[in-house]
Amino acid sequence: MSGAGCDTPLKALVLGYGIRGRTYAAYAARHPREFELAGLADPAAEFPADSPYPRFRTWEEALAADTGAEAAIIALPDRLHLPAAEAALAKGMHVLLEKPLGCTWDECEKIRAARARAGKMVLAGYVLRYSPYYRELREIVASGEIGELTSVHHLAAISYGKASHAFCRGNWSVESEGTGMLVNKCSHDFDLIEWWTKGRRCRKISSFGSLMHWRPQERPQGAAERCEDCPAQVRAGCPFDARRLYCEREDLRYHFADMSDAAMDKVVKESRYGRCVYAGGNDSVDHQTVLMDFDGGLTIILEMESYSKERRRVSHFFGTRGEIVADEKTIEVKPFLGGDRTVYPDTAGAHGGGDAGIMAQFAFLARKASKERYASILDGALESHRLAFLAEESRKTGKTVDCLAAGGRNG
Ligand SMILES: NC(=O)c1ccc[n+]([C@@H]2O[C@H](COP(=O)([O-])OP(=O)(O)OC[C@H]3O[C@@H](n4cnc5c(N)ncnc54)[C@H](O)[C@@H]3O)[C@@H](O)[C@H]2O)c1
């Protein structure tokens, strides 16, 4: 959706100037017809020296200031999503809120109530559904070309580098400090599932998962607390050696504002990202499976896996008249009658173009959508959060959860 339909640019604050905040602020700066940046807030970030935008230390200061902002882009740590969203909505702003919306289902319900009071929009940071690849995939699934869906196998392979960074060494390594890996990482995947199954209710959900490998019991003999202190022969055999991941490769550097070699050297020597993955202190799962039973008998398996070489999602759809196999590069459509075909959607850009797509959509919806649409946008996002929280309930209790009887969590 192009933001060209906007009459005037949307005046927006960016709250949290980490990886996500920088991405959104950069888009806004590049698209002055869609956005006018009202300010940036972060206590720790280094703002560009030539940045012309007002700067604030905290999100509270930014919201209290007289900026004339009509919208807040909330890219704060998970635990600050609820208070910042409530405050921005109370000031009459539209909100682009990074996922997870809330750290618990109760927090999600509070965001629903705050949005209803304000009558504004809360758009969840589900960037994937705004990418050309996922739009095309959804269209093919919804077209009925492979008949009625009977099952979907969806793999979210995180990759051992990214997973060790975020869920073993980093921000989401301790479950009690956030939402747990499934809600944090796979809320995207629950969102896709909610989109693919639009109109069908998930009736039952079961989940299994654990932390199998990044534990002190698995620590190689002689390994030190930090990679830099580890004997050379132990490091040579360790795929998770921090110097190999951060200094010899390029693909994890985007997590840091300064991506230079010198900065990466410091990361390995001084930060939490130089710790041995087996040193302990982390309790996030490293793999998890979710089984879902939908109206009409459709079954869906979602697999979240840390130990993959590549980072990608693979979705396999089975229907009564054919199959679709999609791997974030190509979409293979295999009808039982007629020939197979392969579709090659445009996958350029961050999150396959989804980061730009969601920003254009946010500006467009803020100007053009109705109040009823604002309500349904958040309800859809909350349904996918609800399923993720119910899956966690199943993993922790060891029981299949009846989603239709799940009280207040029943959408
Ligand atoms: N949609 C996606 O694909 C996607 C991808 C990654 C992360 N996320 C989500 O985005 C959010 C941010 O993640 P990130 O990777 O950018 O993290 P980050 O740590 O890089 O950025 C968060 C920033 O918030 C700042 N901050 C902390 N307290 C603050 C305060 N009181 N006021 C203002 N700023 C404050 C921090 O200094 C930091 O710079 C998280 O909720 C995460 O789950 C979404």
The ligand as an SDF file (V2000), in Angstrom:
LIG
                    3D

 44 48  0  0  0  0  0  0  0  0999 V2000
    8.8900   -6.6710   14.1940 N   0  0  0  0  0  0  0  0  0  0  0  0
   10.0290   -7.3080   14.2100 C   0  0  0  0  0  0  0  0  0  0  0  0
   10.3590   -8.0450   13.2960 O   0  0  0  0  0  0  0  0  0  0  0  0
   10.9510   -7.1510   15.3770 C   0  0  0  0  0  0  0  0  0  0  0  0
   12.2930   -7.5350   15.2680 C   0  0  0  0  0  0  0  0  0  0  0  0
   13.1240   -7.3260   16.3660 C   0  0  0  0  0  0  0  0  0  0  0  0
   12.6110   -6.7880   17.5330 C   0  0  0  0  0  0  0  0  0  0  0  0
   11.2960   -6.4580   17.6190 N   0  0  0  0  0  0  0  0  0  0  0  0
   10.7260   -5.8610   18.8410 C   0  0  0  0  0  0  0  0  0  0  0  0
   11.0630   -4.4730   18.8470 O   0  0  0  0  0  0  0  0  0  0  0  0
   11.3000   -4.0230   20.1800 C   0  0  0  0  0  0  0  0  0  0  0  0
   12.6690   -3.3570   20.2260 C   0  0  0  0  0  0  0  0  0  0  0  0
   13.6370   -4.3200   19.8620 O   0  0  0  0  0  0  0  0  0  0  0  0
   15.0930   -3.9010   19.3670 P   0  0  0  0  0  0  0  0  0  0  0  0
   15.6760   -5.1300   18.7720 O   0  0  0  0  0  0  0  0  0  0  0  0
   15.0410   -2.6490   18.5990 O   0  0  0  0  0  0  0  0  0  0  0  0
   15.7710   -3.6500   20.7900 O   0  0  0  0  0  0  0  0  0  0  0  0
   16.9170   -2.6190   21.1450 P   0  0  0  0  0  0  0  0  0  0  0  0
   17.4040   -3.0250   22.4950 O   0  0  0  0  0  0  0  0  0  0  0  0
   17.8890   -2.5180   20.0170 O   0  0  0  0  0  0  0  0  0  0  0  0
   16.1340   -1.2080   21.2460 O   0  0  0  0  0  0  0  0  0  0  0  0
   15.3530   -0.8070   22.3380 C   0  0  0  0  0  0  0  0  0  0  0  0
   15.7770    0.6210   22.6710 C   0  0  0  0  0  0  0  0  0  0  0  0
   14.9060    1.1740   23.6840 O   0  0  0  0  0  0  0  0  0  0  0  0
   15.6860    2.0370   24.4750 C   0  0  0  0  0  0  0  0  0  0  0  0
   15.0320    2.3430   25.7400 N   0  0  0  0  0  0  0  0  0  0  0  0
   15.0630    1.6240   26.9060 C   0  0  0  0  0  0  0  0  0  0  0  0
   14.3720    2.2760   27.8560 N   0  0  0  0  0  0  0  0  0  0  0  0
   13.8830    3.4040   27.2770 C   0  0  0  0  0  0  0  0  0  0  0  0
   13.0870    4.4900   27.7600 C   0  0  0  0  0  0  0  0  0  0  0  0
   12.6380    4.5260   29.0340 N   0  0  0  0  0  0  0  0  0  0  0  0
   12.7600    5.4970   26.8990 N   0  0  0  0  0  0  0  0  0  0  0  0
   13.2140    5.4820   25.6180 C   0  0  0  0  0  0  0  0  0  0  0  0
   13.9850    4.4730   25.1120 N   0  0  0  0  0  0  0  0  0  0  0  0
   14.3050    3.4560   25.9450 C   0  0  0  0  0  0  0  0  0  0  0  0
   16.9920    1.2850   24.6510 C   0  0  0  0  0  0  0  0  0  0  0  0
   18.0460    2.1430   25.0660 O   0  0  0  0  0  0  0  0  0  0  0  0
   17.1940    0.6940   23.2520 C   0  0  0  0  0  0  0  0  0  0  0  0
   18.0230    1.5340   22.4530 O   0  0  0  0  0  0  0  0  0  0  0  0
   11.1710   -5.2590   21.0700 C   0  0  0  0  0  0  0  0  0  0  0  0
    9.9370   -5.2710   21.6890 O   0  0  0  0  0  0  0  0  0  0  0  0
   11.2950   -6.4270   20.1050 C   0  0  0  0  0  0  0  0  0  0  0  0
   10.5540   -7.5640   20.5270 O   0  0  0  0  0  0  0  0  0  0  0  0
   10.4720   -6.6180   16.5570 C   0  0  0  0  0  0  0  0  0  0  0  0
  1  2  1  0
  2  3  2  0
  2  4  1  0
  4  5  1  0
  4 44  2  0
  5  6  2  0
  6  7  1  0
  7  8  2  0
  8  9  1  0
  8 44  1  0
  9 10  1  0
  9 42  1  0
 10 11  1  0
 11 12  1  0
 11 40  1  0
 12 13  1  0
 13 14  1  0
 14 15  2  0
 14 16  1  0
 14 17  1  0
 17 18  1  0
 18 19  2  0
 18 20  1  0
 18 21  1  0
 21 22  1  0
 22 23  1  0
 23 24  1  0
 23 38  1  0
 24 25  1  0
 25 26  1  0
 25 36  1  0
 26 27  1  0
 26 35  1  0
 27 28  2  0
 28 29  1  0
 29 30  1  0
 29 35  2  0
 30 31  1  0
 30 32  2  0
 32 33  1  0
 33 34  2  0
 34 35  1  0
 36 37  1  0
 36 38  1  0
 38 39  1  0
 40 41  1  0
 40 42  1  0
 42 43  1  0
M  CHG  2   8   1  16  -1
M  END
$$$$
